[in-house]
Amino acid sequence: MVDLINNHVLFPELANWSQPPSWRRIWQNMVSSAVTGAESRLAVRSEPRITLSFLITRGQLPEIARFDDRLRAAKKSGLACAPFCGRGYVLQTDCSAAAATLDRDWNSAFAPYVFFSNAAGSYEVRSVTAIADNVVTLDQAVARTYRAGTFCWPLILGKFTCEDFTAFNASVGELKLTITELVSPASAQLGEITEPAGDGIGIMTVADTLEVQ
């Protein structure tokens, strides 16, 4: 079974922390191969795009079959998404409705999707429609109850690549996946727009003070 989030193939498997996930930020302009086979031109930007690489360990045969379906779909489309490992939140209270209370404020630099999972292996994704500090409002209620103290994660969406599969034995192996954001979900305010003092097209005032606390 393949789940799509905004046309990105979802990999619900959590990262194998035997090798810590690695991530980096990219600001600069570049030209790379696009999903369509043409060129993907990326402009200079104030907010970075994230590249995340992490290991997934495949288990028994049913799990391997589902993972292989996702892998083939992601390689065909070139787009994938996964829980942003290392950037998880802890639920402060039980989540069973269309809102979740987190252990800290939601970072607006993340894509507006929340991934929930439980110990039984069930998972679901909900879109964030509103943010009030550490309370996020979801587009619809979750299908099951997620207890206080459990983790939830934002999603990272982008271009998909993977390394060769490494097998431990006939039924267990791990694969390193890489997801690179095509656009940054974050937005930046570079300055305060003020009314022009006279004739002209206007001015921008950038803060010139620094307060250290």
C-alpha positions in Angstrom: 0.0 0.0 0.0 1.3 3.4 -1.0 0.2 6.6 0.8 0.6 10.0 -1.0 0.9 13.3 0.9 0.7 16.2 -1.6 1.8 13.8 -4.4 4.8 12.7 -2.3 5.2 9.0 -1.4 5.0 8.5 2.4 7.7 6.4 4.1 6.1 5.9 7.6 9.1 3.8 8.9 11.0 5.6 11.6 14.8 6.1 11.3 17.2 3.4 12.6 19.4 5.4 15.0 22.3 2.9 14.9 23.6 5.4 12.5 22.4 8.9 13.4 20.5 10.8 10.7 22.4 13.5 8.9 21.0 16.7 7.6 22.3 19.9 6.0 20.9 23.2 4.9 21.3 24.8 1.5 21.0 28.5 0.7 22.9 28.9 -2.5 21.7 28.9 -6.1 22.3 25.7 -8.1 21.1 23.8 -11.2 20.3 20.1 -10.7 18.4 17.4 -12.5 14.7 17.7 -12.2 12.1 15.0 -11.7 10.9 15.5 -15.3 14.5 15.0 -16.6 14.9 18.7 -17.4 16.9 21.1 -15.3 15.7 22.3 -11.9 16.9 25.9 -11.4 17.0 26.9 -7.7 17.4 30.6 -6.9 19.3 32.2 -4.0 17.0 32.4 -1.0 16.9 33.8 2.5 15.6 30.6 4.1 17.4 27.3 3.6 16.2 24.0 2.1 16.9 20.9 4.2 18.5 17.7 3.0 17.9 14.8 5.4 19.5 11.3 5.1 18.6 8.4 7.4 18.6 4.6 7.6 15.4 2.5 7.5 15.6 -1.2 8.6 13.2 -3.5 6.9 11.9 -6.4 8.9 9.7 -9.4 8.0 8.3 -10.3 4.6 4.9 -8.4 4.8 6.8 -5.3 5.9 9.4 -5.7 3.1 6.6 -6.1 0.5 5.0 -2.8 1.6 8.3 -1.0 1.8 9.2 -2.2 -1.8 5.9 -0.9 -3.1 6.8 2.5 -1.6 10.3 2.4 -2.9 9.2 1.6 -6.5 6.6 4.4 -6.4 9.1 6.9 -5.0 11.7 6.1 -7.6 9.1 6.4 -10.3 7.8 9.8 -9.2 11.1 11.1 -7.6 9.1 12.6 -4.7 8.9 11.3 -1.1 8.1 12.4 2.4 8.9 11.0 5.8 8.8 11.9 9.5 11.5 14.5 10.2 13.6 12.3 12.5 15.5 14.2 15.2 12.8 17.0 15.2 10.0 15.2 17.0 7.6 16.6 19.5 6.1 15.0 22.6 2.3 15.2 23.2 1.6 16.9 26.5 -1.9 15.6 26.6 -3.9 12.8 24.9 -4.6 13.6 21.3 -8.0 12.2 20.1 -9.6 15.2 18.3 -8.6 17.8 15.8 -6.0 19.5 17.9 -2.7 18.5 19.5 -0.9 20.0 22.5 2.9 19.7 22.2 5.8 20.0 24.6 7.0 23.2 22.8 5.9 25.7 20.2 5.5 24.4 16.7 8.3 25.6 14.3 6.7 27.3 11.3 9.8 26.4 9.2 8.4 22.8 9.0 6.0 21.6 6.4 2.4 21.9 7.7 1.9 18.2 8.3 2.0 16.1 11.5 2.8 12.4 11.5 1.4 10.3 14.4 2.2 6.7 15.2 1.8 4.3 18.1 3.5 1.2 19.4 1.2 -1.1 17.4 2.6 0.3 14.2 -0.6 2.3 13.2 0.1 5.8 11.8 -1.7 8.7 10.2 -0.9 12.2 8.9 -2.9 15.3 9.5 -2.5 18.8 8.0 -1.9 21.8 10.3 -4.5 24.5 9.7 -3.7 26.8 12.6 -0.9 27.3 15.2 -1.2 28.9 18.6 2.1 28.5 20.4 2.4 24.8 21.3 -1.2 23.9 20.2 -1.7 22.9 16.6 -5.1 22.7 15.0 -5.5 19.8 12.5 -7.6 19.6 9.4 -9.6 16.7 10.9 -9.7 14.6 14.0 -7.2 11.8 14.4 -8.7 8.3 13.9 -7.3 6.9 17.2 -6.1 8.2 20.5 -2.4 9.0 20.9 -1.4 9.1 24.6 0.4 11.9 26.4 4.2 11.3 26.3 4.3 9.8 22.8 6.1 11.3 19.9 4.8 13.0 16.8 6.8 14.4 14.0 6.6 17.1 11.3 7.0 15.8 7.7 9.9 16.6 5.3 8.8 16.5 1.7 11.1 16.7 -1.4 13.2 15.0 -4.0 13.9 11.3 -3.3 17.1 9.4 -3.6 18.4 6.2 -2.0 21.6 4.2 -1.8 22.0 0.5 -2.5 20.2 -2.0 -0.3 22.4 -3.7 2.3 21.1 -7.1 3.5 21.9 -8.5 7.0 20.2 -11.8 6.1 17.4 -13.2 4.0 14.7 -11.2 5.7 16.3 -8.1 7.3 18.3 -5.3 5.8 18.6 -1.5 5.8 18.5 1.2 3.3 19.7 4.8 3.4 17.1 7.3 2.1 17.7 11.0 1.3 15.0 13.6 1.0 15.9 17.1 -0.3 13.3 19.9 0.0 12.5 21.5 -3.4 11.2 24.6 -1.7 11.6 25.9 1.9 8.4 25.9 4.0 9.8 28.8 5.9 9.3 32.5 5.1 11.5 35.4 6.2 10.8 39.1 7.0 13.9 40.9 5.9 12.8 44.3 7.0 10.0 46.6 7.9 8.2 48.3 5.0 7.5 52.0 5.9 5.9 54.8 4.1 8.3 56.8 1.9 9.4 60.1 3.3 9.0 61.9 -0.1 8.7 61.2 -3.7 9.9 57.7 -4.8 9.0 54.0 -4.8 9.4 53.6 -1.0 12.1 52.5 1.4 12.9 49.5 3.6 14.1 49.9 7.1 16.3 47.1 8.5 16.8 46.8 12.3 20.2 48.2 13.3 20.1 47.3 17.1 21.2 44.2 18.8 20.1 43.4 22.4 22.0 40.6 24.2 20.2 39.0 27.2 
